[in-house]
Amino acid sequence: MTTAERAEAFAPAKVNLALHVTGQRADGYHLLDSLVMFANLGDRVSACLADQPRLSVTGPLAEAVPTGPENLVLKAAVWAGQSADFELEKNLPAAAGIGGGSSDAAAALRALEALTGQSVDVGRLAELGADVPVCYFGRACRMAGVGEQIEAVDLPRLAAVLANPRVEVETPHVFGRLAAKNNAPLPELPPLRSASDLIEFLREQTRNDLEPPALALAPVVGEVLDRLWGLEGARLARMSGSGATCFALFDEIGAAETAAAALSAQRPDWWVSAVWLS
């Protein structure tokens, strides 16, 4: 098989810097207003066209990842009308609030586009899941509605530490425990010329409305947040998405790397990484 017959795509971790729940539709879907950035860490998906669909999973977090038709990678191929042999290198934890499966699906679609030359119908991506459109977009943006409204934003990149206690938190259960569903949306973004400006804006004017219900379901999220806040140089600690992954923001990457090493020493059983967000 030649190189041209196989295509690879990166599936970066998605981080919700802020997530406001602004309502709920009659069909049960929640309306969101979220500021999103992506890490320079993620999964990798490669594909070649094949008569029979197939998925093999490798990588440090491959264990327990389903390889059958329920996996979003294979669902994405069916949705796109393609059959392919996929290889997924799994580096991100599952059910973690950082879009792992959705980002994998988006990467699978990009790989299929490279192989076939056929563009996906971006307007229908939400059929695969609320996070698939933003993961397909793959760069700093404001996401609204049920995930289908995406607006590119120009944000300074951020140094961060991501931490997950290796506890899965199911998104529907978190939304099910949400007390208030008609909260204020994000304020209009002011000029954010530096990382410090962005961190200050996030601290003072935004939140993650899913933190309280996630904490009720998985109290360990509270420990993650406490330990992130306790890291030297941490400017803000918050949960991403519906959890359980949390992040801390720093002024520069060296401080984030030092902090990540310290947290890994404290909790070697957790998944911890220093990243850039952009």
C-alpha positions in Angstrom: 0.0 0.0 0.0 1.4 3.4 -1.0 1.4 6.4 1.3 -1.2 8.1 -0.9 -3.6 5.3 -0.1 -3.7 6.0 3.6 -4.6 9.3 5.2 -4.0 10.5 8.8 -5.6 13.2 10.8 -5.1 14.7 14.3 -7.9 14.6 16.9 -7.0 17.3 19.4 -8.4 17.6 22.9 -11.2 20.1 23.1 -11.2 22.4 26.2 -14.3 24.4 27.1 -12.7 27.5 28.8 -16.2 28.6 29.7 -19.6 26.9 29.3 -22.9 28.6 30.0 -26.2 26.7 29.7 -28.7 29.1 28.4 -31.8 27.1 27.9 -33.4 23.8 26.9 -35.4 23.0 23.7 -38.7 21.1 23.6 -36.8 18.0 22.3 -34.7 18.0 25.5 -31.4 19.3 23.9 -29.7 22.0 26.0 -28.6 25.3 24.6 -25.0 26.3 25.3 -22.8 29.3 24.9 -19.2 28.2 25.2 -15.7 29.5 24.5 -13.6 26.6 23.1 -9.9 26.1 22.4 -7.9 23.0 21.3 -4.8 21.4 22.7 -1.6 20.4 20.9 -2.3 16.9 22.4 -4.8 14.4 21.1 -5.6 11.1 19.4 -4.5 10.2 15.8 -6.7 8.6 13.2 -5.5 7.0 10.0 -7.7 5.4 7.3 -7.6 3.6 4.0 -10.7 2.8 2.0 -11.8 -0.8 2.3 -14.7 -3.1 1.3 -15.4 -3.9 5.0 -15.3 -1.4 7.8 -12.7 -2.1 10.5 -11.3 -0.2 13.5 -8.1 -1.1 15.5 -7.2 0.8 18.5 -3.6 1.3 19.9 -2.1 3.8 22.3 -1.8 4.3 26.1 -5.5 4.6 26.6 -6.7 2.0 24.1 -8.1 -0.4 26.8 -11.9 -0.6 26.9 -12.3 1.6 23.7 -15.0 -0.2 21.6 -14.0 -1.3 18.1 -17.5 -2.1 16.9 -20.1 -0.1 15.1 -20.9 1.9 18.3 -17.5 3.7 18.0 -17.9 7.2 16.7 -15.1 6.7 14.2 -17.1 4.0 12.4 -20.4 5.9 12.9 -18.8 8.9 11.1 -17.8 6.7 8.2 -21.3 5.3 7.8 -22.7 8.8 8.1 -20.4 9.9 5.3 -21.4 6.9 3.1 -17.8 5.5 3.2 -16.3 2.2 4.2 -12.7 2.3 5.6 -10.1 0.5 7.6 -9.3 2.8 10.5 -6.4 2.8 13.0 -7.0 5.0 16.1 -4.1 5.9 18.4 -5.8 6.7 21.7 -4.1 9.2 23.9 -7.1 11.0 25.5 -9.3 9.5 28.2 -12.9 8.6 27.4 -16.1 10.4 28.7 -13.8 13.1 30.0 -15.3 16.4 28.8 -12.5 17.0 26.2 -14.3 15.7 23.2 -12.3 12.6 22.7 -14.8 10.5 20.7 -16.2 13.5 18.9 -12.7 14.7 17.9 -11.9 11.2 16.7 -15.1 11.3 14.5 -14.1 14.6 13.1 -10.6 13.4 12.4 -12.0 10.3 10.7 -14.1 12.6 8.4 -11.0 14.7 7.6 -9.1 11.5 6.7 -11.9 10.3 4.5 -12.1 13.7 2.8 -8.3 13.4 2.0 -8.9 9.9 0.5 -12.0 10.6 -1.5 -11.9 14.3 -2.3 -15.5 14.6 -1.1 -16.3 17.3 1.4 -18.7 16.5 4.3 -22.0 18.3 4.7 -20.9 20.6 7.6 -24.4 21.7 8.3 -25.4 18.1 9.2 -22.4 17.3 11.5 -24.5 17.7 14.7 -26.3 14.5 13.7 -23.2 12.7 14.9 -23.1 14.5 18.2 -23.2 18.0 19.7 -19.4 18.3 19.9 -18.6 17.0 16.4 -19.1 20.3 14.6 -16.8 22.2 16.9 -14.2 19.4 16.8 -14.4 19.4 13.0 -13.8 23.2 13.1 -10.8 22.5 15.3 -9.6 26.0 16.4 -10.5 28.7 18.9 -14.2 29.6 18.6 -17.4 30.5 20.3 -19.9 27.6 20.2 -23.7 28.2 20.7 -27.1 26.6 20.2 -26.8 22.8 20.6 -23.3 22.9 19.1 -24.1 23.8 15.6 -23.5 27.6 15.8 -19.7 28.2 15.6 -18.0 31.5 15.3 -14.2 31.8 14.9 -12.5 34.0 17.5 -9.0 35.4 17.7 -7.6 34.4 21.1 -4.0 34.4 22.4 -2.7 30.9 23.0 -2.7 29.7 26.5 -0.4 27.4 28.5 -2.4 24.9 30.5 -2.3 21.7 32.6 -5.0 19.1 31.9 -5.8 16.6 34.6 -8.3 13.7 34.7 -8.8 11.4 37.7 -9.5 8.5 35.3 -13.2 8.6 36.4 -15.8 8.6 33.6 -18.6 11.1 33.9 -21.5 10.6 31.6 -22.7 13.8 30.0 -26.5 13.0 30.1 -26.3 12.4 33.9 -24.6 15.7 34.4 -27.2 17.6 32.4 -29.9 15.6 34.3 -28.7 17.1 37.6 -28.5 20.7 36.3 -30.6 22.8 38.6 -30.9 26.0 36.5 -31.2 25.7 32.7 -31.8 29.3 31.7 -28.6 31.0 32.6 -27.0 34.2 31.3 -24.9 33.7 28.1 -21.3 34.7 27.7 -20.7 38.5 27.7 -19.4 40.0 24.5 -15.7 39.3 24.2 -13.5 42.4 24.9 -10.2 42.9 23.2 -8.0 40.1 24.5 -4.5 41.0 23.4 -2.6 38.7 25.8 -2.9 35.4 27.7 -3.2 37.4 30.9 -6.1 39.4 29.4 -7.9 36.2 28.5 -7.4 34.5 31.8 -8.6 37.6 33.7 -11.7 37.8 31.5 -12.4 34.1 32.1 -12.0 34.4 35.8 -14.1 37.5 36.3 -16.9 37.1 33.7 -17.4 33.4 32.9 -18.1 30.0 34.4 -18.9 26.4 33.7 -22.5 25.8 34.6 -21.9 22.0 34.6 -19.4 22.0 37.4 -21.9 21.8 40.3 -23.8 18.8 38.9 -20.6 17.1 37.9 -19.2 17.5 41.4 -22.4 16.0 42.8 -21.9 12.9 40.6 -18.1 12.6 40.9 -16.8 14.4 44.1 -13.2 13.6 42.9 -13.6 16.5 40.5 -13.4 18.7 43.5 -10.1 17.2 44.5 -8.8 17.8 40.9 -9.8 21.4 41.0 -8.3 21.9 44.5 -5.0 20.4 43.4 -4.9 22.5 40.2 -5.6 25.7 42.2 -2.8 24.7 44.5 -0.2 24.4 41.7 2.5 27.2 41.7 1.6 29.8 39.1 -2.0 28.6 38.4 -4.1 31.6 37.4 -7.4 29.8 36.9 -8.7 26.2 37.5 -11.9 25.0 36.0 -13.6 21.9 34.7 -13.9 21.4 30.9 -17.2 20.4 29.4 -19.2 17.9 31.5 -16.0 16.6 33.2 -14.2 15.0 34.7 -11.1 16.6 33.0 -10.2 20.0 34.6 -7.6 22.5 33.5 -5.4 25.1 35.1 -4.1 28.1 33.1 -0.6 29.6 33.5 1.3 32.6 32.2 3.9 30.5 30.3 4.5 26.9 29.3 7.5 26.4 31.5 5.4 27.0 34.6 2.7 24.6 33.2 5.3 21.9 32.6 6.7 22.3 36.1 3.2 22.2 37.6 2.2 19.1 35.6 5.3 17.3 36.8 4.4 18.2 40.4 0.8 17.1 40.1 1.9 13.8 38.5 4.1 13.2 41.4 1.3 13.9 43.8 -1.3 11.8 42.0 0.6 9.3 39.7 -2.7 7.5 39.1 -4.2 10.5 37.3 -3.9 11.5 33.6 -1.9 14.8 33.6 -0.4 16.8 30.8 1.0 20.2 30.1 -0.3 21.6 26.8 -0.7 24.7 24.6 -4.3 25.8 23.8 -5.1 27.6 20.6 
